[in-house]
Each structure stands twice: as C-alpha cells, then as structure tokens.
Amino acid sequence: MGHAGDLVIGQVLPEPGQTLVILDQLGNAHEVTAPQRVIAVLGPRDSSTHVCATIPDGGLFITQGLDAHWVAGESGIVGVLEREASSQTVHNAECSARFRCEGLIVDARFKPINIQSFAVRPGDQPVSTPIVLIGATSTESGKTVLAGKLIERFSTAGLRVGALKATGTGGILDSMHHRQSGAAVTLDNVDAGLITTGGDPEQVRRQIPSIFRQLDQEGVDLIVAELGGDVVSANNPVIFRIDELINQTLAMIVISNDALAAAGMVAVNQRQFRFPPEKIMHMTSPFRNHAGMRRRMASVGIHQCFDPNSREDLDAIAGELVHNIPGGGHNHLLQSSNEGT
C-alpha cells in the first residue's frame, strides 16, 4: 500500500508523438519520447491550471503492472488522474502521461521509503531571520518571476538571500529560478518531507517551519518565501497560524489578477488570516494594464498598488524592505555598501 511521499519505481509511457521533459536530481533536463524507467514519488496534485490527481484514502495498492499517471510535469509525481486542463490554453498546461508501476522502493525491513526520510533536520531553534512572503489570488500569476526580480535586487544590495517555494506541489523549477536570480540557498516543501502541502493541515503546520529554520541556520540575511497556488489553496492559510513565521514576516506581497480579487484578498485576510494589513503590499497583475488596474483597485479601497513590470516600483519595494530589516541584516547591507564605496 503506497501513500503520499512513498518512492515508486516504474516506467513513464509517453503517447506516440508526445515529448515529456523530465528533470533529474541535478536539475538536468531529459526529453523522453519512449518508455523511460524512473524513480518517482506518489502524491496528489491540486491545480486550477494544470493536472489534478489523487491518492485514494487509505493509500494506493501498488502491484506490478498497475497503471497510474505521471501528473506533475518535470517534478516527477505519480497519482491517480482526476482531470487535466487542455494544453491549448494560455497557461500552456502541463500534460499527464501514463505511468506503469513496478513496485514501491523499500528498506531492508520491507518498509516503503518515504521522502520524509530525506527531510532537513535543523533542530528546534525558532526562526530569527526576516521573511518576505509572496502570494497571489491565482496560480500562474507571476509569483516566481516577481520573487526572482526581488531576489536579484536584494542580492545586488549585498544581502545573502535564502529562497523558498514554501507551499504547493514540488518546486524544482521555482528553486532553479530563485538560484539563477542570485539566491544563496534554496529549498522547497519537498525538503520539509512533503511532496505537496495540499494534504493534512496539521502535518503542514508541523513540518513546514523546518525549511525556514534550515535557511535561518545557513546564515542568510533575508528569506523570500513563495506561496504556491493562491493564498487560499495548498494549505497556505496554515502559514498564517504559525506565529514563529508570521512574527518574522516583514511584508506579504500579493499579486491580484483584478480589483475584485484584490478586494477578496482584503476580506479573506480580515476574516481569516488576520495578517497585519499595513504589512500587505498589493501588486497588479503583470499581464494587465497597470494604469487601468490601479484605478479599479482604488475603487475598492486599495489606494496603493505596485506595478510588477515597473523597475521603479520594484526598486522602491526592495528599498523599503531592506530599510525595515532589523539588526544584523541591515548592518550587513550598510557594511557592504560602504565597502563598495
């Protein structure tokens, strides 16, 4: 019986004419057009733009020859296909592929090996590094691109940045983008032992702080944490109930697709999250006209919003956040600036 996070071996089976891109442990891309034997991870996926899949309650009984589905693009998650979006949409949706199971990978006692065995173990020291959260009112909204632009600015300013894809499903592509943007250390929810954060809320609450603590112990000056999906999915609401993280959060930057979504974010925060509203920075969608969006957001009471496509706005946000870093991080920046001068 296989459960979420268990390692499974089998063959990815592309359809005739279908090309899949699979990333290995080093992040190298492999184009697959014929059956390919791989080690994957069992897990559900809940996406509003790509593939949705499940692991049945009680687990998935794995037998040799069982057909399941490869459901998470490059990231290597296997589950029972529920529904997938058309690849012809503007989101260029990922496609699933058949996955023929050979069996679970087990230890010497024949116990299935779960990715929780490979999770970071930083200890119980609470997080003391300042955090910037990046969220959105939908998936495919530009969060990872925005995180990269801010990481680049923080790094250029002299800060040692740690970056997280804190919630969602997998995250290797996001972490690769964070590293390319200048992050000194990158982790994601898989490093917390969770192939997805869409499962048990209590498990998310218990395990996600470990990746923040790990970055804290790596000696970074600032943690940029991207919340996968939208702010109400992937158990993101759990994050706002973890005082250890919220108490260290300088700001939450939220990208809204439209004014009504931004108003909904304000309402959900007031009713459910209770995150300090003065610490929320609203951003318009990078795929919309900021001039029109700004006026519409003002009509629902949001009188300051930033343009993710504006260099000046991004510089202003980065500058304000750096200024608000208490203690060591701000001193580090001043020291770096003086040395540069």
Secondary structure, DSSP 4 states (H G I P E B T S, - for coil): -B-TTBEEEEEEEPPTT--EEEE-TT--EEEE-S-EEEEEEE--B--SSSEEEE--TT-B---TT-EEEE-SGGG-EEEEEEEE--TTSTT-PPPPEEEEEEEE-B-TTSPBPBGGGGS----SPPP-S-EEEEEESSSSSSHHHHHHHHHHHHHHTT--EEEEE-SSB--HHHHHHHHHTT-SEEEEGGGGT-SBSSS-HHHHHHHTHHHHHHHHHTT-SEEEEEPPS-TTSTTHHHHTT-HHHHTTEEEEEEEESSHHHHHHHHHHIIIII---GGGEEEEE-TTS-HHHHHHHHHHTT---EE-TT-HHHHHHHHHHHHHT--THHHHHHHHHHHHH-
